[in-house]
Structure formats: C-alpha cells, structure tokens
Amino acid sequence: MTEARPSPPWIFSLTILPFAAAIGYVTIAAPFWLATRGVSLVAIGAMSATALAPHAFKFLWAPLLDLGARRRAWFAATSLLSAALLGALALLPAPEAHLGAFTALAFAANVAATTACAAADGLMAITTAPERKGAAAAWRMAGNVGGTNVLGALVLWVSKYSSVGVAGGALAALTAGSAVAALFIHEPRAAASAPGARLLAAAGRSLAAIGRDLWGMVRSREGWTGIVICAVPVGAGALTNIFSAMAPEYGASEDVVAMVNGLWGGLVGAGGSFLGGWLADRMNRRIAYAISGVLIAASALAMMAGPMTPATYTWGTLLYNFATGISFAALAAFVLEMVGHSVAAATKYTLFIAVANLAGSYVTALDGWASEFRHLGARGALAADAALTVAGIAVLAAMVWVTRRPRAATPEAVQA
C-alpha cells in the first residue's frame, strides 16, 4: 500500500455535507413543518429519533468500507444516493398524514448519508497528520454543526418563497455536489487484487485483520472506557433535534426559527467547534469533553429559567448551539486520538461515533417524552436534557479516574 499524502483539514468540512443535509432536513425543517400542522412534540421526537437511528448502527457495515482502498468511491456513491433520497423525501405530499412513509424515507436518507460520513471519517483518520487531529476535528465539526443548521434553514427559507419540492431539490443538488471533495483526498493504494477465489481469500484476511485491530482496541482500558464515555449523554446536544418544534411555545416565527437554527446557529456552532478543537489540542481531550458537557447543561438550565418569549428562544438556542459545537469537536478529537492510523480506521472511528449518536437518539426521545410530563412542554425537555447531561458527566469523570489509576502488577512482574 502506498503512503498517504496528508489531507488539508478544511476538506473535511465538505465531506460532512451529506450527513449535515440529512440531519438538517429531519431535525430543523421537517419538525417545524410538522409542529405547525398539528403533530405533537412526542411524535416529532419519535420521528427524529427513528430517522437518526442509522447513525447509531453504522458500525455494523463500516468494516466493508475498510476493505481495500475504496473509501473515496464509497463516499462519492453514497453522497449521490443520499441526494436522491432527500429529493424524494421533499416530494412526499402531506407528510403529517403519512408520517410512517416520511419516517421510512428519512431513515433511508440517513443510512446513505451516514455511510458517506463513515467513509470520509476513515479517510480523515488515515490521511490526517497526527499533530493536526484537533484541527481536522474542528473543521469536520464546524461543517457538521454549521452545515446542519445552515442547510436546514436553507430548506425552510426556500420553501417559504417557493415550495417544499423546490427546497428539497436545492438541498439534493448541494448534497450531490459535495462528492467532488473526494478529488482532494489522496487515499493510499492497496496492492493489486487477485481474481476469483484469491480475491475472496484476500477479503477474508482483510476482515480478520480489521477484527483483530478492533478487538485489541475495545479490550484495552482506553478503548472500553472511551466507548462508555460515548454511550452516555455528556455532549449529545439532543435539543438541537427538537428546537424548531419548541418554537411555537416561545412565539418564535418561521423567520426566527430559520435564522436562529440556520445561519446564526451555524456560525456560532462552527465557532464553538473551532474553540473545542483548540482546547482538545491543549489539554486532556476527555476533560475537554467534560467541560463542554457542563456548558451544554448550563445553557439548557439558563434557557429553562428564562421567560417564554422569542428573545429567550433566540439566545437560548444560540448558546446551546455554541456549547454543542465545542462538545462535538472535543469528542471527535479524542476519538481520532484513540483510532490512530490503522487498517480498521473507518470501523473504529465509526464505532465510537455511532455509540455517541445512539446517545443523541435516546436523549432526543427522552427530551420529547419529558415535555409531556405534567404538561411542562419545552421547559420539561430542557430540564430533562440538563439532568441527563449532568449524569453523563459523572460517568465520564469515573472513566477518567479508571484510565488514570495505576495498572495492577502481573504475577510475572511481581516475581521479577
């Protein structure tokens, strides 16, 4: 296999666009439309959680992306498929009356988008210089947080002045265009493949090597504690999935939702991502992630304490987005640190991020259910999110203690 040429960190803000487009559509644009058409916050939360579920299970097919040196091809093909499915999603008439079909299409679009994301993440892991992992994580998460908000708002804005179909077509075109980013990444070439049975044997050996690499990481103290940290809601940022559905309770207009969850939210989220990447390169990355969780919980509590006005919705959403940007970049940086350069780069990175996405999905659902508790509405969702985040930080602190604890001496070492 030839050596990889280091990729510029900025390119990973473009490879995340299929992921951002799919999430932006189902967590910003669609929830607002459904809420204004009478769909309950519980149903919207369930739809979002289901549509986002592929991000939690993509590690099941990620090993296919590590076979050979074809991650660029996987990225380009699934980006185009994601674009097609988003276009179909926008053409579905009366989604409030066909919520099951809408959810199924959204689920399929996110399967394609998260596969593109996994391929790009594998490329990031193997083509990023070790000293620039924080920078690559910052650019990736700036594209994630900023792109999700901006693209979601773009769909809302275009639909307001034209139609949902036109808005979906524009989003699909942008998503398809992101496939061009593959041209700027130099992927190491694998050895020439042999035909027939020898090709299958080579694939089997590759899968075995991937399995050994993955198992070695998972059974290490740093590996299993990292998985636990990803599984708990330290920096899930789950409220970003339902903020647009909370807007009517605050009296926020469609324009306010589009700006706060779109351009403004994207800019402050991207700013948070760059700050998170900067912090992650200058301190223990797990501690940086814990700090970001504290900021998320504090912003949710501050918004909960404020009056139910458009102004509170504006500053509360922006503050939460900024904290979420810090969190996502800190998480990506410490995952990149654990993954390193290996044959299972895409699989390992995807496993950690998939577990983190699972936390985002179940917290989104729990936040939605909490809104129904004693009819607390948005304040119930905010309180639940803060409480779950604090619980996650406590678990993270325990895992940091475990990794810093001296290892017990083996019998052989004692005898020596």
C-alpha positions as CSV (number, residue, x, y, z in Angstrom):
1,M,0.0,0.0,0.0
2,T,1.4,3.5,-0.9
3,E,1.8,6.1,1.7
4,A,-1.0,8.6,2.2
5,R,-0.4,12.3,1.4
6,P,-1.7,14.4,4.3
7,S,-5.1,15.9,3.6
8,P,-5.8,19.6,4.3
9,P,-8.0,19.7,7.4
10,W,-10.5,22.1,5.7
11,I,-11.6,19.4,3.2
12,F,-13.4,17.5,6.0
13,S,-15.9,20.4,6.4
14,L,-17.1,19.5,2.9
15,T,-17.1,15.7,3.2
16,I,-19.6,16.1,6.1
17,L,-22.2,17.8,4.0
18,P,-24.3,14.7,3.1
19,F,-24.5,14.0,6.8
20,A,-25.4,17.6,7.6
21,A,-28.0,17.8,4.9
22,A,-29.9,14.7,6.0
23,I,-29.8,15.7,9.7
24,G,-30.7,19.3,8.9
25,Y,-33.8,18.2,6.9
26,V,-35.2,15.9,9.6
27,T,-34.3,17.9,12.7
28,I,-34.8,21.5,11.6
29,A,-37.1,21.9,8.6
30,A,-39.4,18.9,9.0
31,P,-40.1,19.3,12.8
32,F,-41.2,22.9,12.2
33,W,-43.5,22.0,9.4
34,L,-44.9,19.1,11.4
35,A,-45.4,21.2,14.5
36,T,-47.2,23.9,12.6
37,R,-49.5,21.3,11.1
38,G,-50.6,19.9,14.5
39,V,-48.2,17.0,15.0
40,S,-47.3,16.6,18.7
41,L,-43.8,17.1,20.1
42,V,-43.8,13.4,21.2
43,A,-44.5,12.2,17.6
44,I,-41.9,14.6,16.2
45,G,-39.3,13.4,18.7
46,A,-40.0,9.8,17.8
47,M,-39.7,10.5,14.1
48,S,-36.4,12.3,14.6
49,A,-35.1,9.5,16.9
50,T,-36.0,6.8,14.3
51,A,-34.6,8.7,11.3
52,L,-31.3,9.3,13.2
53,A,-31.0,5.7,14.3
54,P,-28.7,4.6,11.4
55,H,-26.0,6.9,12.8
56,A,-26.0,4.7,15.9
57,F,-25.7,1.4,13.9
58,K,-23.5,2.3,11.1
59,F,-20.6,0.4,12.7
60,L,-22.3,-2.8,11.5
61,W,-21.5,-2.1,7.9
62,A,-18.4,0.1,8.4
63,P,-16.0,-2.8,8.0
64,L,-17.0,-3.0,4.3
65,L,-15.5,0.5,3.9
66,D,-12.2,-0.6,5.2
67,L,-11.8,-3.4,2.6
68,G,-9.2,-2.5,0.0
69,A,-8.7,1.2,-0.5
70,R,-12.0,2.3,-1.8
71,R,-13.3,4.8,0.8
72,R,-13.3,7.6,-1.7
73,A,-15.6,5.6,-4.0
74,W,-17.9,4.7,-1.1
75,F,-18.0,8.4,-0.2
76,A,-18.9,9.6,-3.7
77,A,-21.5,6.9,-4.4
78,T,-23.4,7.2,-1.1
79,S,-23.3,11.0,-1.3
80,L,-25.2,10.8,-4.6
81,L,-27.6,8.3,-3.1
82,S,-28.3,10.5,-0.1
83,A,-29.0,13.4,-2.5
84,A,-31.6,11.3,-4.4
85,L,-33.4,10.2,-1.3
86,L,-33.6,13.7,0.1
87,G,-35.1,14.8,-3.1
88,A,-37.7,12.0,-2.9
89,L,-38.4,13.0,0.8
90,A,-39.2,16.5,-0.3
91,L,-41.7,15.3,-2.9
92,L,-43.8,13.3,-0.4
93,P,-47.2,15.1,-0.2
94,A,-48.8,15.9,3.2
95,P,-46.1,14.4,5.4
96,E,-48.3,14.9,8.5
97,A,-50.8,12.5,7.1
98,H,-48.1,10.0,6.0
99,L,-45.7,10.1,9.0
100,G,-44.8,6.5,8.6
101,A,-43.7,6.8,5.0
102,F,-42.0,10.1,5.8
103,T,-40.0,8.5,8.6
104,A,-39.1,5.5,6.4
105,L,-37.7,7.8,3.7
106,A,-35.9,9.9,6.2
107,F,-34.4,6.7,7.7
108,A,-33.1,5.6,4.3
109,A,-31.6,9.0,3.5
110,N,-29.7,8.9,6.8
111,V,-28.4,5.4,6.1
112,A,-26.9,6.7,2.9
113,A,-25.6,9.9,4.5
114,T,-24.1,8.2,7.5
115,T,-22.3,5.7,5.2
116,A,-20.8,8.6,3.3
117,C,-19.8,10.1,6.6
118,A,-18.1,6.9,7.8
119,A,-16.1,6.6,4.6
120,A,-15.0,10.2,5.0
121,D,-14.1,9.7,8.6
122,G,-11.9,6.7,7.7
123,L,-10.1,8.9,5.2
124,M,-9.7,11.6,7.8
125,A,-8.2,9.1,10.3
126,I,-5.6,7.7,7.8
127,T,-4.7,10.9,5.9
128,T,-4.5,13.5,8.7
129,A,-1.1,14.3,10.2
130,P,-1.0,13.3,13.9
131,E,-0.3,16.9,15.0
132,R,-3.3,18.2,13.1
133,K,-6.0,15.9,14.5
134,G,-7.5,18.7,16.6
135,A,-7.7,21.0,13.5
136,A,-9.3,18.2,11.4
137,A,-11.8,17.6,14.1
138,A,-12.6,21.3,14.3
139,W,-13.2,21.6,10.6
140,R,-15.3,18.4,10.5
141,M,-17.5,19.5,13.3
142,A,-17.7,23.1,12.0
143,G,-19.1,21.5,8.8
144,N,-21.3,19.2,10.9
145,V,-22.9,21.8,13.3
146,G,-22.7,24.8,10.9
147,G,-23.8,22.8,7.9
148,T,-26.7,21.1,9.6
149,N,-28.1,24.5,10.8
150,V,-27.4,26.4,7.6
151,L,-28.8,23.7,5.3
152,G,-31.8,23.1,7.5
153,A,-32.6,26.8,7.5
154,L,-32.0,27.0,3.7
155,V,-34.7,24.4,3.2
156,L,-37.1,26.4,5.4
157,W,-36.3,29.7,3.7
158,V,-36.5,28.4,0.1
159,S,-39.8,26.6,0.9
160,K,-41.3,29.8,2.3
161,Y,-40.8,31.6,-1.0
162,S,-41.4,28.6,-3.4
163,S,-42.3,25.1,-2.3
164,V,-41.1,22.2,-0.3
165,G,-40.3,20.3,-3.5
166,V,-38.1,23.1,-4.8
167,A,-36.3,23.4,-1.4
168,G,-35.7,19.7,-1.4
169,G,-34.3,19.8,-4.9
170,A,-31.9,22.6,-4.0
171,L,-30.7,20.6,-0.9
172,A,-30.3,17.4,-3.1
173,A,-28.2,19.4,-5.6
174,L,-25.8,20.7,-2.9
175,T,-25.5,17.2,-1.4
176,A,-24.6,15.7,-4.8
177,G,-22.0,18.5,-5.3
178,S,-20.2,17.5,-2.1
179,A,-19.0,14.3,-3.8
180,V,-16.4,16.4,-5.6
181,A,-14.5,16.7,-2.3
182,A,-13.2,13.2,-2.8
183,L,-10.9,14.5,-5.5
184,F,-8.9,16.5,-2.9
185,I,-8.1,13.4,-0.8
186,H,-5.2,11.1,-1.6
187,E,-6.1,7.7,-0.4
188,P,-3.3,5.1,-0.1
189,R,-3.5,2.5,-2.8
190,A,-3.9,-1.1,-1.9
191,A,-2.0,-3.9,-3.5
192,A,-3.4,-5.2,-6.8
193,S,-6.3,-7.6,-6.3
194,A,-6.3,-11.2,-7.4
195,P,-9.2,-12.6,-9.3
196,G,-11.7,-15.3,-8.1
197,A,-11.1,-17.3,-5.0
198,R,-7.9,-15.5,-4.2
199,L,-9.8,-12.2,-4.1
200,L,-12.3,-13.7,-1.6
201,A,-9.4,-15.1,0.5
202,A,-7.8,-11.7,0.5
203,A,-11.0,-10.1,1.6
204,G,-11.3,-12.7,4.4
205,R,-7.8,-11.9,5.6
206,S,-8.6,-8.2,5.5
207,L,-11.7,-8.7,7.6
208,A,-9.8,-10.8,10.0
209,A,-7.1,-8.1,10.4
210,I,-9.9,-5.5,10.9
211,G,-11.5,-7.7,13.5
212,R,-8.2,-8.1,15.4
213,D,-7.4,-4.4,15.3
214,L,-10.9,-3.5,16.5
215,W,-10.9,-6.2,19.3
216,G,-7.5,-5.0,20.5
217,M,-8.8,-1.5,20.9
218,V,-12.1,-2.4,22.5
219,R,-10.5,-4.7,25.2
220,S,-7.9,-2.0,26.2
221,R,-8.6,0.2,29.1
222,E,-8.6,3.3,27.0
223,G,-10.9,1.7,24.4
224,W,-13.7,0.3,26.6
225,T,-13.8,3.5,28.8
226,G,-14.0,5.5,25.6
227,I,-17.0,3.5,24.4
228,V,-18.7,4.1,27.8
229,I,-18.0,7.8,27.5
230,C,-19.5,7.9,24.1
231,A,-22.6,6.0,25.3
232,V,-23.6,8.5,28.0
233,P,-25.0,11.9,27.1
234,V,-22.1,14.1,28.0
235,G,-22.3,16.2,24.9
236,A,-25.2,14.7,23.0
237,G,-26.7,18.2,22.1
238,A,-30.0,16.5,21.7
239,L,-32.1,19.6,22.0
240,T,-30.8,20.7,18.6
241,N,-33.0,18.0,17.1
242,I,-36.2,19.5,18.5
243,F,-35.5,23.2,18.9
244,S,-37.5,24.1,15.9
245,A,-40.5,22.1,17.2
246,M,-40.3,24.1,20.5
247,A,-40.5,27.4,18.7
248,P,-44.3,27.8,18.8
249,E,-44.3,27.7,22.6
250,Y,-41.9,30.7,22.6
251,G,-43.9,32.5,20.0
252,A,-41.0,32.3,17.5
253,S,-41.8,32.9,13.9
254,E,-40.7,30.9,11.0
255,D,-38.1,33.5,10.1
256,V,-36.7,33.5,13.7
257,V,-36.5,29.6,13.6
258,A,-34.7,29.8,10.2
259,M,-32.2,32.4,11.3
260,V,-31.5,31.0,14.9
261,N,-31.3,27.4,13.8
262,G,-29.8,28.3,10.5
263,L,-27.3,31.0,9.7
264,W,-26.8,32.3,13.2
265,G,-26.8,28.8,14.7
266,G,-24.4,27.6,12.1
267,L,-22.0,30.4,12.7
268,V,-21.9,30.1,16.5
269,G,-21.9,26.3,16.3
270,A,-18.9,26.5,13.9
271,G,-17.2,28.9,16.3
272,G,-17.8,26.5,19.1
273,S,-16.2,23.7,17.1
274,F,-13.1,25.7,16.4
275,L,-12.8,26.5,20.1
276,G,-13.4,22.8,21.0
277,G,-10.7,21.7,18.6
278,W,-8.3,24.3,20.0
279,L,-9.0,23.1,23.6
280,A,-8.6,19.5,22.6
281,D,-5.1,20.1,21.3
282,R,-4.1,21.8,24.5
283,M,-5.4,19.6,27.4
284,N,-6.6,16.1,28.1
285,R,-9.2,15.5,25.5
286,R,-11.6,13.7,27.8
287,I,-11.5,16.5,30.3
288,A,-12.2,19.0,27.4
289,Y,-15.2,16.9,26.5
290,A,-16.4,17.0,30.1
291,I,-16.1,20.8,30.2
292,S,-18.2,21.0,27.1
293,G,-20.9,18.9,28.8
294,V,-21.0,21.4,31.7
295,L,-21.6,24.2,29.2
296,I,-24.4,22.3,27.5
297,A,-26.2,21.6,30.8
298,A,-25.7,25.2,31.9
299,S,-27.2,26.6,28.7
300,A,-30.2,24.4,28.9
301,L,-30.9,25.4,32.5
302,A,-30.5,29.1,31.6
303,M,-33.0,28.8,28.8
304,M,-35.4,26.9,31.1
305,A,-35.2,29.8,33.6
306,G,-36.0,32.5,31.1
307,P,-39.4,33.8,30.0
308,M,-41.2,32.0,27.2
309,T,-40.5,34.7,24.6
310,P,-38.9,34.9,21.2
311,A,-35.9,36.6,22.7
312,T,-35.3,33.7,25.1
313,Y,-35.7,31.2,22.3
314,T,-33.1,33.2,20.3
315,W,-30.3,33.5,22.9
316,G,-31.0,30.1,24.4
317,T,-30.8,28.2,21.2
318,L,-27.6,30.1,20.1
319,L,-25.9,29.5,23.5
320,Y,-26.8,25.8,23.3
321,N,-25.5,25.5,19.7
322,F,-22.2,27.1,20.7
323,A,-21.7,24.6,23.6
324,T,-22.7,21.7,21.3
325,G,-20.1,22.8,18.8
326,I,-17.4,22.7,21.5
327,S,-18.6,19.3,22.6
328,F,-18.7,17.7,19.1
329,A,-15.1,18.9,18.3
330,A,-13.7,17.7,21.6
331,L,-15.4,14.3,21.1
332,A,-14.1,13.9,17.6
333,A,-10.5,14.9,18.7
334,F,-10.4,12.3,21.5
335,V,-11.9,9.6,19.2
336,L,-9.3,10.4,16.5
337,E,-6.6,10.1,19.2
338,M,-7.8,6.6,20.1
339,V,-8.3,5.4,16.5
340,G,-4.8,6.3,15.1
341,H,-3.6,5.1,11.7
342,S,-4.8,1.5,11.3
343,V,-6.4,-0.9,8.9
344,A,-9.7,-0.6,10.8
345,A,-9.7,3.2,10.8
346,A,-13.2,3.7,9.4
347,T,-14.6,0.9,11.6
348,K,-13.1,2.1,14.8
349,Y,-14.0,5.8,14.3
350,T,-17.5,4.8,13.2
351,L,-18.0,2.6,16.3
352,F,-17.2,5.4,18.7
353,I,-19.3,8.0,16.8
354,A,-22.1,5.5,16.3
355,V,-22.3,4.9,20.1
356,A,-22.3,8.7,20.6
357,N,-25.1,9.1,18.1
358,L,-27.1,6.4,19.9
359,A,-26.9,8.7,23.0
360,G,-28.2,11.6,20.9
361,S,-31.1,9.5,19.7
362,Y,-32.3,8.2,23.0
363,V,-31.8,11.6,24.7
364,T,-33.9,13.2,21.9
365,A,-36.7,10.7,22.6
366,L,-36.4,11.3,26.4
367,D,-36.5,15.0,26.0
368,G,-39.6,14.7,23.9
369,W,-41.3,12.5,26.5
370,A,-40.3,14.9,29.3
371,S,-42.2,17.7,27.5
372,E,-45.4,15.7,28.2
373,F,-44.7,15.2,31.9
374,R,-47.3,17.3,33.8
375,H,-47.7,19.3,30.6
376,L,-44.4,21.0,31.2
377,G,-43.8,21.4,27.4
378,A,-40.5,22.9,26.4
379,R,-39.3,23.5,30.0
380,G,-39.7,19.8,30.7
381,A,-37.5,19.0,27.7
382,L,-34.9,21.5,28.8
383,A,-34.8,20.1,32.4
384,A,-34.5,16.5,31.2
385,D,-31.7,17.4,28.9
386,A,-29.7,19.2,31.6
387,A,-30.3,16.3,34.1
388,L,-29.2,13.6,31.6
389,T,-26.1,15.6,30.7
390,V,-25.0,16.0,34.3
391,A,-25.5,12.2,34.8
392,G,-23.3,11.6,31.8
393,I,-20.5,13.9,33.1
394,A,-20.5,11.9,36.3
395,V,-19.9,8.7,34.4
396,L,-17.2,10.4,32.3
397,A,-15.4,11.5,35.5
398,A,-15.4,8.0,36.7
399,M,-13.9,6.7,33.4
400,V,-11.1,9.4,33.6
401,W,-10.3,8.1,37.1
402,V,-10.2,4.5,35.8
403,T,-7.8,5.4,33.0
404,R,-5.5,7.3,35.3
405,R,-5.5,4.6,38.0
406,P,-2.2,2.6,38.0
407,R,-2.4,-0.8,36.4
408,A,-2.2,-3.8,38.8
409,A,1.2,-5.6,38.6
410,T,1.0,-9.0,36.8
411,P,2.3,-12.2,38.7
412,E,5.2,-12.3,36.2
413,A,6.2,-8.7,37.1
414,V,5.9,-9.3,40.8
415,Q,8.1,-12.4,40.5
416,A,10.7,-10.5,38.5
